[in-house]
């Protein structure tokens, strides 16, 4: 590296700040349902440019685990961008029982808003259930709105909770057509560039392709079959074409919204949903999922090349994580003599209601539990009131019935609200999973490798196959290496906030990952620092400094 390039590199490190647009753009990639062990499992098959940007040239935390039990998509994205768990941000699940509406409600549904981008009127989405602000919100506040914040996902909940309250827009797709849509919460109409994107029928080209492996064998077809119900989400969503479609939209957004060209740092979050849609069907060990991961690696490399051409990588920070992992298919675990079960949530609900009726109202069977979104049970407070049972007793009785049905233990809403949990790792995980929403409920502790559904697999447990996710950073402030220090997804937001010189989100409990920062970015003596543990060093590659002058 020349002396002038070194001086420029060091000055960029010292001047990093959201207020002077250094970096110009931060891109956070969240891969839905991407286990923390995948990067090591497939490392030898990964060429330079994609995931290896983080593994060889970035700061990679190999021991990153969620410290809660409700490992679902909505709470996962909320956790990453608020730096808090559910007891801070309030998002307990993808949906929950609303005792006033007497139905399950979706975590982002908002009856005061409308979908924008479809001809037909439909209920929109917003982050109004969120009880904490996000990294993007703090970036907006700090720069008085000068920073631009956008989020993209196939799923509304992933996009909304990544963007936060003040995002310029959160975009997701209409599941039937694949058209990109948003909500009137963000804007009254789609911008012209997004309308043109939809009208150019770019979604349709993905509906008539075959996904093939490296040997030319067709893994899946995205061609609609006459007489069978189909949608873009179902046909394309479980193939790498969905990621291609998202990155195509991301490039258009970056160009049309002029991201990285303003007076303050901009933020873009991209949640790749295809890995989750496929993974639920085939599990983490299938050849199809391996092919998906290798395809994602190629797509990331192409996108990073686009960023380098447009900004110079010295002007961009990248982060990578996931909202949760996934257990193996029960039959895969069972084949290795590991106890595993595939369970029916409806059968469990019937068993619990039968046990409760036998105990509380043997002459009058009742549906005391309205829904079980495994392993959470949502109670009908009215049914228990009719039996003259108070909330605490009702939840305890339900928990005991759940143990009879095969759960290992349980935690009640009343217990969690009082923080009356054992001072153990498990107790802490369930305390972090608490939220005041949902009325009366009980969180069951499932046996390891037990999943709801008679086919495929599912996540939402406190076990490492669900909690272990990647956490990696790339950019000038980060010292390349593999870091074995413990990290959590709540650390992402405060680390980036600290480097930008802005406040961490309101309820953030994460730490700044100082061990991965270059010396110019570390806190001064006396400031709070992270544990001092030496990383396994990987010699950094020289960052591209093209376009580095701002």
Backbone torsions as a table, in degrees:
resi	resn	phi	psi	omega
1	UNK	NA	133.4	180.0
2	UNK	-70.3	161.8	179.8
3	UNK	-61.6	-42.4	-179.4
4	UNK	-64.2	-38.5	178.4
5	UNK	-66.9	-38.6	178.9
6	UNK	-64.3	-43.2	178.6
7	UNK	-61.3	-41.7	179.5
8	UNK	-64.4	-41.0	179.1
9	UNK	-61.6	-47.0	-177.6
10	UNK	-67.7	-37.9	178.3
11	UNK	-67.6	-34.1	177.1
12	UNK	-65.5	-39.2	177.6
13	UNK	-62.8	-47.1	-175.1
14	UNK	-68.6	-30.7	-173.6
15	UNK	-96.2	5.3	-177.5
16	UNK	-56.4	125.8	-176.7
17	UNK	-171.5	142.3	176.3
18	UNK	-63.6	-27.5	-171.8
19	UNK	-76.4	-21.2	178.5
20	UNK	-116.8	20.1	176.7
21	UNK	57.9	39.3	171.7
22	UNK	-120.9	98.2	10.9
23	UNK	-82.4	167.8	175.3
24	UNK	-70.1	-38.3	-173.5
25	UNK	-143.4	137.3	169.8
26	UNK	-112.4	129.8	176.3
27	UNK	-118.7	121.0	176.0
28	UNK	-107.2	119.9	177.8
29	UNK	-99.4	121.5	174.7
30	UNK	-114.7	118.0	178.0
31	UNK	-97.6	113.6	-177.3
32	UNK	-63.5	123.7	179.2
33	UNK	62.9	59.0	179.0
34	UNK	-121.7	107.2	-175.4
35	UNK	-69.3	152.0	-178.5
36	UNK	-67.7	-20.3	-178.9
37	UNK	-87.8	-7.4	-177.1
38	UNK	-62.8	-39.1	-176.0
39	UNK	-64.0	-36.6	175.9
40	UNK	-76.9	-37.5	-178.2
41	UNK	-59.7	-40.3	-174.6
42	UNK	-109.4	11.4	-174.0
43	UNK	-55.0	-43.1	-176.0
44	UNK	-69.6	-14.1	179.5
45	UNK	-97.7	-1.4	-174.4
46	UNK	-94.8	120.7	175.1
47	UNK	-78.1	169.8	177.9
48	UNK	-62.4	151.8	169.8
49	UNK	114.5	-35.0	-178.6
50	UNK	-99.7	-108.2	178.1
51	UNK	-59.8	-28.7	-179.3
52	UNK	-68.7	-15.0	171.2
53	UNK	-57.3	-39.1	178.3
54	UNK	-83.9	-40.2	-174.4
55	UNK	-71.5	-39.5	-174.5
56	UNK	-101.4	-28.0	-172.3
57	UNK	-121.6	2.5	-178.1
58	UNK	-124.0	-176.3	176.5
59	UNK	-99.7	114.1	-173.0
60	UNK	-114.9	119.5	178.3
61	UNK	-96.7	108.5	-172.4
62	UNK	-83.4	-13.3	-180.0
63	UNK	-117.1	65.9	178.8
64	UNK	-108.6	120.2	-178.6
65	UNK	-134.7	138.9	169.3
66	UNK	-65.8	136.3	179.0
67	UNK	-103.3	47.6	172.9
68	UNK	-147.3	176.1	-173.0
69	UNK	-106.2	-22.0	-173.4
70	UNK	-90.0	68.0	-173.5
71	UNK	-79.3	76.6	177.0
72	UNK	-116.3	171.5	-176.1
73	UNK	-65.3	-49.0	-176.8
74	UNK	-63.7	-53.5	177.6
75	UNK	-63.6	-29.7	179.5
76	UNK	-64.7	-47.6	178.7
77	UNK	-67.5	-38.6	177.1
78	UNK	-61.9	-39.8	-179.6
79	UNK	-64.8	-46.0	-178.3
80	UNK	-58.1	-39.7	-170.9
81	UNK	-100.8	-11.9	171.4
82	UNK	-97.3	-18.1	-174.8
83	UNK	70.1	21.2	-178.4
84	UNK	-133.3	163.5	172.4
85	UNK	-96.2	-175.0	-173.4
86	UNK	-60.5	-30.8	178.1
87	UNK	-71.5	-6.5	173.5
88	UNK	-106.4	-45.8	-176.0
89	UNK	-95.3	-14.3	171.2
90	UNK	87.5	-5.4	-177.9
91	UNK	-91.6	107.7	-172.3
92	UNK	-90.1	-28.3	-174.1
93	UNK	-162.6	178.4	174.2
94	UNK	-66.8	-31.4	176.4
95	UNK	-153.6	160.5	-179.3
96	UNK	-151.6	166.9	-179.5
97	UNK	-77.5	128.4	175.7
98	UNK	-103.2	110.4	-175.3
99	UNK	-67.3	-21.3	178.2
100	UNK	-83.1	-41.1	179.5
101	UNK	-83.7	-11.6	179.5
102	UNK	58.5	41.4	177.9
103	UNK	-161.9	166.9	173.5
104	UNK	-74.7	136.8	177.3
105	UNK	-116.5	146.5	179.2
106	UNK	-82.7	145.0	-170.9
107	UNK	-61.4	-20.7	-178.9
108	UNK	-117.8	1.1	-177.5
109	UNK	-64.9	143.1	-178.3
110	UNK	-147.1	105.3	-175.8
111	UNK	-66.9	-13.5	179.1
112	UNK	-85.5	-0.5	-177.6
113	UNK	-121.9	166.4	178.2
114	UNK	-127.9	151.0	172.9
115	UNK	-66.4	138.3	177.4
116	UNK	-114.1	125.8	178.2
117	UNK	120.5	-4.8	176.1
118	UNK	-117.5	149.2	178.7
119	UNK	-68.0	-39.2	-179.1
120	UNK	-81.8	147.3	178.9
121	UNK	-78.7	136.9	178.2
122	UNK	-150.6	154.8	179.9
123	UNK	-63.5	136.1	-177.5
124	UNK	-91.7	-168.7	-176.4
125	UNK	-133.8	155.1	175.7
126	UNK	-161.6	169.8	177.7
127	UNK	-89.3	28.0	-170.7
128	UNK	-66.3	-18.8	175.7
129	UNK	-81.1	-13.1	-176.9
130	UNK	-70.4	130.6	-176.9
131	UNK	-100.5	3.7	-180.0
132	UNK	-138.6	158.6	176.0
133	UNK	-91.5	176.4	-171.6
134	UNK	-119.1	174.7	175.9
135	UNK	-57.0	-44.2	179.0
136	UNK	-62.5	-38.3	178.0
137	UNK	-62.8	-43.7	180.0
138	UNK	-67.5	-33.8	176.5
139	UNK	-65.0	-42.4	177.2
140	UNK	-62.9	-45.6	-179.3
141	UNK	-62.3	-44.6	-175.1
142	UNK	-65.3	-37.6	-175.8
143	UNK	-98.2	10.8	-179.9
144	UNK	54.3	42.4	175.8
145	UNK	83.0	1.1	-178.5
146	UNK	-71.9	-32.7	177.2
147	UNK	-70.9	143.6	174.2
148	UNK	-101.0	137.9	-178.4
149	UNK	-130.9	121.9	178.4
150	UNK	-133.5	153.7	175.5
151	UNK	-139.0	147.3	-176.2
152	UNK	-135.8	135.7	173.3
153	UNK	-162.2	163.2	169.9
154	UNK	-72.7	-30.8	-175.5
155	UNK	-99.2	139.0	179.5
156	UNK	-63.1	-43.0	-176.3
157	UNK	-63.8	-36.2	179.1
158	UNK	-67.7	-41.3	-178.4
159	UNK	-72.5	-44.5	-175.8
160	UNK	-63.9	-47.4	-176.3
161	UNK	-75.7	-20.7	173.5
162	UNK	-73.5	-39.2	-176.9
163	UNK	-77.6	-35.5	-179.6
164	UNK	83.1	-164.4	-174.3
165	UNK	-71.9	-39.6	-167.0
166	UNK	-106.1	13.2	179.9
167	UNK	-56.6	145.1	174.8
168	UNK	-62.9	-33.4	172.2
169	UNK	-171.1	147.5	167.8
170	UNK	-114.8	127.3	-177.5
171	UNK	-115.2	141.5	172.5
172	UNK	-146.1	-178.0	-174.9
173	UNK	-108.1	151.4	163.9
174	UNK	-72.1	122.7	-171.0
175	UNK	-64.5	-31.4	-178.9
176	UNK	-72.1	-52.6	-172.0
177	UNK	-95.4	-22.7	-174.0
178	UNK	85.5	0.0	179.4
179	UNK	-65.5	143.1	177.6
180	UNK	-78.4	132.0	-176.5
181	UNK	-134.4	167.7	172.5
182	UNK	-144.7	-159.6	-176.5
183	UNK	-127.1	152.4	176.5
184	UNK	-64.1	-12.6	173.0
185	UNK	-58.3	-36.5	-176.1
186	UNK	-92.2	-42.9	-176.0
187	UNK	-160.7	156.9	-175.3
188	UNK	-78.9	-23.7	-179.2
189	UNK	-151.6	159.9	175.5
190	UNK	-68.7	144.9	172.6
191	UNK	-64.8	157.9	-175.8
192	UNK	-56.7	-39.5	-177.5
193	UNK	-64.2	-37.2	179.0
194	UNK	-71.5	-37.5	175.0
195	UNK	-61.3	-45.3	179.5
196	UNK	-62.6	-38.2	178.6
197	UNK	-60.2	-47.7	-180.0
198	UNK	-65.9	-41.9	-176.5
199	UNK	-70.4	-20.7	178.7
200	UNK	-77.9	1.4	174.0
201	UNK	58.7	39.4	-179.9
202	UNK	-69.1	-24.1	177.8
203	UNK	-67.7	-34.8	-173.0
204	UNK	-64.1	-32.9	-177.1
205	UNK	-64.8	-25.3	179.0
206	UNK	-82.1	-13.6	-178.4
207	UNK	-79.2	-5.4	-175.2
208	UNK	-131.3	42.8	178.9
209	UNK	-125.5	151.6	173.2
210	UNK	-102.6	132.4	174.6
211	UNK	-87.9	119.0	-176.7
212	UNK	-116.8	150.9	175.3
213	UNK	-82.9	-176.3	-175.9
214	UNK	-65.4	-18.4	178.6
215	UNK	-94.9	3.1	178.5
216	UNK	88.8	3.8	178.9
217	UNK	-79.1	135.7	-179.6
218	UNK	-73.8	120.0	177.0
219	UNK	-87.4	-42.7	178.8
220	UNK	-153.4	151.4	175.9
221	UNK	-114.2	136.0	176.9
222	UNK	-100.8	23.2	179.0
223	UNK	-90.7	124.8	178.5
224	UNK	-60.4	144.0	178.4
225	UNK	-105.2	127.4	-177.8
226	UNK	-57.4	133.6	177.1
227	UNK	86.1	-6.0	179.4
228	UNK	-112.1	138.4	178.4
229	UNK	-63.4	137.0	-178.6
230	UNK	-148.0	158.0	175.6
231	UNK	-149.1	160.1	177.2
232	UNK	-57.7	-43.5	-177.1
233	UNK	-59.8	-43.3	-176.9
234	UNK	-76.9	-40.7	-175.3
235	UNK	-78.2	-47.3	-175.1
236	UNK	-92.6	-30.6	-171.9
237	UNK	-59.5	-27.7	-178.6
238	UNK	-96.9	17.8	177.8
239	UNK	-124.7	163.8	176.5
240	UNK	-64.0	-16.0	178.5
241	UNK	-60.2	-29.2	178.6
242	UNK	-64.4	-39.7	177.0
243	UNK	-67.8	-40.2	176.3
244	UNK	-57.1	-43.3	-179.4
245	UNK	-63.9	-41.8	178.7
246	UNK	-65.8	-44.0	-179.8
247	UNK	-67.8	-32.6	175.9
248	UNK	-62.0	-43.9	178.3
249	UNK	-67.4	-38.6	179.9
250	UNK	-62.0	-43.0	178.7
251	UNK	-62.2	-41.8	179.0
252	UNK	-63.7	-41.2	179.8
253	UNK	-64.0	-46.9	-178.9
254	UNK	-58.3	-44.0	-178.0
255	UNK	-70.7	-48.0	-173.1
256	UNK	-73.6	-35.2	179.6
257	UNK	-88.7	1.0	177.9
258	UNK	55.1	44.8	177.1
259	UNK	-63.9	145.3	178.8
260	UNK	75.9	12.3	-178.2
261	UNK	-119.7	7.2	-177.1
262	UNK	-99.6	-173.3	-176.7
263	UNK	-81.5	-7.2	-178.4
264	UNK	-135.0	163.5	180.0
265	UNK	-65.1	136.1	176.1
266	UNK	-103.5	158.5	-177.6
267	UNK	-131.0	130.2	174.6
268	UNK	-127.8	127.7	174.7
269	UNK	-114.0	136.0	-179.8
270	UNK	-126.4	115.0	177.2
271	UNK	-103.6	113.8	-177.9
272	UNK	-87.3	112.5	-169.8
273	UNK	-91.2	-18.0	-171.0
274	UNK	-61.3	-38.3	-178.4
275	UNK	-59.1	-36.4	-179.8
276	UNK	-72.0	-44.0	-178.1
277	UNK	-61.0	-43.9	178.3
278	UNK	-71.2	-44.3	-173.9
279	UNK	-60.7	-35.4	176.7
280	UNK	-60.5	-33.2	-175.8
281	UNK	-82.2	-41.1	-169.7
282	UNK	-114.3	-11.4	179.5
283	UNK	81.5	172.7	-172.9
284	UNK	-79.4	-7.5	-171.2
285	UNK	-111.5	7.9	-174.3
286	UNK	-85.0	154.2	174.6
287	UNK	-59.6	-32.3	179.3
288	UNK	-63.9	-41.8	-179.1
289	UNK	-68.6	-37.8	174.6
290	UNK	-58.2	-44.5	179.5
291	UNK	-64.3	-35.9	177.7
292	UNK	-63.8	-44.5	-178.6
293	UNK	-64.3	-42.0	179.4
294	UNK	-67.6	-34.7	175.7
295	UNK	-67.8	-40.2	177.8
296	UNK	-62.2	-37.4	177.5
297	UNK	-59.7	-45.3	178.1
298	UNK	-63.0	-42.3	-178.0
299	UNK	-66.1	-38.9	176.3
300	UNK	-63.2	-42.7	179.9
301	UNK	-59.8	-42.9	179.5
302	UNK	-65.7	-38.7	-179.6
303	UNK	-70.1	-40.8	178.7
304	UNK	-65.0	-35.2	176.2
305	UNK	-63.5	-40.3	176.1
306	UNK	-60.0	-44.5	179.4
307	UNK	-63.9	-41.0	179.7
308	UNK	-63.1	-41.4	179.6
309	UNK	-64.9	-37.9	-172.6
310	UNK	-87.2	-29.2	-174.3
311	UNK	-125.0	-23.8	-165.3
312	UNK	78.5	128.3	-173.5
313	UNK	-67.3	-13.6	174.3
314	UNK	-69.9	-14.7	-179.4
315	UNK	-104.1	8.8	-176.6
316	UNK	-129.6	138.2	167.3
317	UNK	-110.5	140.6	178.4
318	UNK	-120.8	146.1	172.3
319	UNK	-136.9	148.3	-178.6
320	UNK	-133.2	132.4	172.9
321	UNK	-158.0	-167.0	179.7
322	UNK	-148.2	159.5	-178.5
323	UNK	-86.4	-17.8	178.6
324	UNK	-179.6	172.3	174.1
325	UNK	-103.5	-144.6	-178.8
326	UNK	-166.0	141.1	174.7
327	UNK	-82.6	164.9	175.3
328	UNK	-67.1	161.6	170.1
329	UNK	-56.6	138.8	-179.8
330	UNK	-52.7	-36.6	-178.4
331	UNK	-69.1	-29.1	177.8
332	UNK	-70.0	-45.4	177.8
333	UNK	-64.7	-42.3	-178.4
334	UNK	-63.5	-33.9	179.4
335	UNK	-64.4	-21.4	176.7
336	UNK	-98.4	16.0	178.8
337	UNK	64.9	25.7	173.7
338	UNK	-94.0	123.9	-179.4
339	UNK	-57.2	126.1	-178.3
340	UNK	-149.8	148.1	-177.0
341	UNK	-139.4	142.5	167.7
342	UNK	-105.9	124.0	-171.3
343	UNK	-119.8	153.7	174.9
344	UNK	-100.5	121.3	179.3
345	UNK	-62.8	-37.0	179.0
346	UNK	-64.8	-42.8	178.4
347	UNK	-63.3	-41.4	177.4
348	UNK	-61.1	-44.4	179.2
349	UNK	-61.0	-42.9	179.1
350	UNK	-64.0	-39.6	179.5
351	UNK	-65.2	-43.3	-180.0
352	UNK	-65.4	-43.8	178.9
353	UNK	-65.0	-35.7	177.8
354	UNK	-64.8	-44.5	-179.8
355	UNK	-65.7	-40.4	178.9
356	UNK	-66.7	-41.3	179.2
357	UNK	-64.9	-40.2	179.3
358	UNK	-62.7	-31.8	-178.1
359	UNK	-88.1	-39.6	-170.0
360	UNK	-100.5	-33.9	-176.5
361	UNK	-150.0	67.9	-174.4
362	UNK	-58.7	-26.1	-179.7
363	UNK	-88.9	-12.6	-176.4
364	UNK	-137.9	80.6	179.1
365	UNK	-55.4	139.6	-177.1
366	UNK	-138.4	156.6	176.3
367	UNK	-90.0	77.6	-178.6
368	UNK	-67.2	-31.7	176.6
369	UNK	-105.9	119.5	-177.3
370	UNK	-77.4	-42.9	-178.6
371	UNK	-145.9	149.1	165.1
372	UNK	-120.4	106.5	169.2
373	UNK	-97.2	88.4	-168.2
374	UNK	-40.1	128.7	2.3
375	UNK	-101.9	25.7	178.5
376	UNK	-94.9	136.9	176.7
377	UNK	-111.7	126.1	179.4
378	UNK	-101.5	121.6	-171.2
379	UNK	-93.4	152.3	174.3
380	UNK	-95.3	100.8	-177.0
381	UNK	-60.2	-34.0	-179.1
382	UNK	-65.5	-39.8	179.8
383	UNK	-64.2	-41.5	178.1
384	UNK	-70.1	-35.2	178.1
385	UNK	-63.2	-37.9	178.5
386	UNK	-63.3	-28.9	177.1
387	UNK	-92.2	8.3	179.2
388	UNK	57.9	44.3	179.2
389	UNK	-113.6	123.8	178.9
390	UNK	-75.5	165.9	-172.6
391	UNK	-58.1	-50.3	-175.6
392	UNK	-59.5	-43.5	179.1
393	UNK	-68.8	-36.8	-179.7
394	UNK	-64.6	-43.8	-179.0
395	UNK	-68.8	-36.9	178.6
396	UNK	-67.5	-40.8	178.7
397	UNK	-64.0	-39.8	178.5
398	UNK	-65.2	-41.3	178.4
399	UNK	-60.6	-41.4	178.5
400	UNK	-65.5	-37.2	176.8
401	UNK	-66.9	-34.7	177.3
402	UNK	-67.4	-36.2	175.8
403	UNK	-63.8	-38.7	176.5
404	UNK	-62.1	-29.5	-178.5
405	UNK	-85.8	-0.3	173.0
406	UNK	119.9	-4.3	176.1
407	UNK	-71.9	148.9	-178.2
408	UNK	-77.4	-33.9	-178.2
409	UNK	-164.2	-174.8	178.7
410	UNK	-157.2	160.1	174.0
411	UNK	-133.1	130.7	-178.0
412	UNK	-93.0	158.4	177.5
413	UNK	-60.7	-42.1	179.9
414	UNK	-61.0	-44.0	179.7
415	UNK	-62.4	-45.6	-178.6
416	UNK	-68.2	-36.6	179.5
417	UNK	-63.2	-30.3	178.8
418	UNK	-90.3	-0.3	-174.2
419	UNK	57.9	30.6	-177.8
420	UNK	-90.8	63.5	-179.0
421	UNK	-119.9	155.5	176.5
422	UNK	-60.8	146.0	179.4
423	UNK	-81.4	69.9	-179.1
424	UNK	-132.0	168.9	176.8
425	UNK	-60.7	-41.5	179.1
426	UNK	-64.8	-44.5	179.5
427	UNK	-58.3	-41.4	179.4
428	UNK	-64.6	-41.3	179.9
429	UNK	-60.9	-40.4	-179.7
430	UNK	-76.9	-31.4	174.4
431	UNK	-63.6	-39.7	177.2
432	UNK	-68.0	-17.5	-178.7
433	UNK	-88.9	-5.2	-176.9
434	UNK	-69.2	145.1	170.3
435	UNK	-148.4	148.4	178.7
436	UNK	-75.5	-9.7	-179.5
437	UNK	-77.5	162.2	171.1
438	UNK	96.6	4.3	179.3
439	UNK	65.5	-137.2	179.0
440	UNK	-86.1	133.9	178.3
441	UNK	-155.0	164.3	176.6
442	UNK	-133.0	133.7	175.4
443	UNK	-99.5	113.0	177.3
444	UNK	-81.9	147.1	174.1
445	UNK	-96.7	107.3	-177.2
446	UNK	-74.7	156.6	170.8
447	UNK	-69.3	147.6	178.0
448	UNK	-56.2	142.9	176.8
449	UNK	65.8	23.2	172.9
450	UNK	-104.5	128.7	-177.3
451	UNK	-132.0	152.8	176.1
452	UNK	-84.5	140.2	-179.2
453	UNK	110.3	137.5	-176.9
454	UNK	-88.5	-1.6	173.9
455	UNK	-142.1	155.6	-179.7
456	UNK	69.8	-154.9	-179.0
457	UNK	-146.3	171.2	-175.2
458	UNK	-152.5	159.7	-179.7
459	UNK	-116.6	159.9	172.5
460	UNK	137.0	71.4	179.0
461	UNK	-147.3	168.0	177.3
462	UNK	-89.9	10.3	-172.7
463	UNK	-92.2	157.2	-169.9
464	UNK	-60.2	-30.8	179.7
465	UNK	-63.6	-21.3	176.3
466	UNK	-99.9	-28.8	-173.6
467	UNK	-94.1	-23.3	-174.8
468	UNK	-81.1	118.6	-178.5
469	UNK	-136.9	162.8	175.8
470	UNK	-74.3	154.6	169.2
471	UNK	-147.0	109.0	-174.4
472	UNK	-139.9	151.3	-179.6
473	UNK	-133.7	148.7	174.8
474	UNK	-139.2	135.1	178.5
475	UNK	153.1	171.8	-175.4
476	UNK	-57.3	-36.2	-177.3
477	UNK	-73.1	-12.3	-169.0
478	UNK	-101.0	134.7	-180.0
479	UNK	-88.8	112.0	-175.4
480	UNK	-56.4	141.7	178.4
481	UNK	160.7	166.1	172.2
482	UNK	-100.4	121.0	-174.0
483	UNK	-106.4	122.6	-178.4
484	UNK	-92.7	-0.4	176.2
485	UNK	-64.9	149.1	-179.9
486	UNK	-68.6	135.5	176.3
487	UNK	-136.4	162.6	178.0
488	UNK	-134.0	155.2	177.9
489	UNK	-58.3	-24.5	176.9
490	UNK	-66.0	-10.8	-179.3
491	UNK	-82.0	-17.4	-175.9
492	UNK	-62.3	-52.4	-175.4
493	UNK	-63.9	-48.8	-179.7
494	UNK	-67.4	-28.8	176.8
495	UNK	-65.6	-48.4	179.0
496	UNK	-66.5	-38.7	179.2
497	UNK	-61.9	-43.7	-179.6
498	UNK	-61.6	-43.1	-179.7
499	UNK	-66.5	-30.9	-179.5
500	UNK	-82.8	-10.9	-178.5
501	UNK	75.8	28.0	179.1
502	UNK	-118.4	170.5	176.9
503	UNK	-69.1	145.2	168.8
504	UNK	-68.8	158.2	177.8
505	UNK	-54.8	155.7	-169.3
506	UNK	-52.7	-40.1	-174.2
507	UNK	-108.6	16.1	-175.8
508	UNK	-60.9	133.5	175.7
509	UNK	-118.6	2.8	-177.6
510	UNK	-76.6	170.7	178.9
511	UNK	-110.5	158.0	173.1
512	UNK	-79.3	126.5	-173.8
513	UNK	-81.3	68.1	-171.4
514	UNK	-64.7	-26.2	-178.1
515	UNK	-64.7	-19.4	-178.4
516	UNK	-99.5	5.8	-176.0
517	UNK	-97.8	144.5	173.3
518	UNK	-63.3	152.4	-173.0
519	UNK	-51.6	-35.6	-177.9
520	UNK	-67.4	-16.0	-176.2
521	UNK	-104.7	1.0	-176.6
522	UNK	-83.4	151.8	-179.3
523	UNK	-62.5	149.1	176.0
524	UNK	-68.2	164.3	179.9
525	UNK	-55.7	132.5	179.6
526	UNK	99.1	-17.1	177.3
527	UNK	-83.3	156.5	-179.1
528	UNK	-64.3	130.0	-178.6
529	UNK	-127.7	170.9	179.6
530	UNK	-91.9	169.4	-179.0
531	UNK	-56.3	140.6	-178.5
532	UNK	-87.6	99.7	177.9
533	UNK	-134.2	126.8	-175.4
534	UNK	-71.8	134.6	179.0
535	UNK	-81.6	157.7	167.5
536	UNK	-75.1	112.3	-172.6
537	UNK	-79.6	138.0	169.2
538	UNK	-119.5	126.7	-176.1
539	UNK	-60.2	127.1	-177.5
540	UNK	-72.2	144.6	169.6
541	UNK	-80.7	153.0	179.3
542	UNK	-70.2	127.8	178.6
543	UNK	-69.3	144.8	173.2
544	UNK	-64.6	126.6	-179.4
545	UNK	-105.5	13.3	178.0
546	UNK	-64.4	132.5	-179.0
547	UNK	73.3	18.7	-173.4
548	UNK	-74.3	-25.2	178.5
549	UNK	-74.5	132.9	-173.4
550	UNK	-102.1	NA	NA
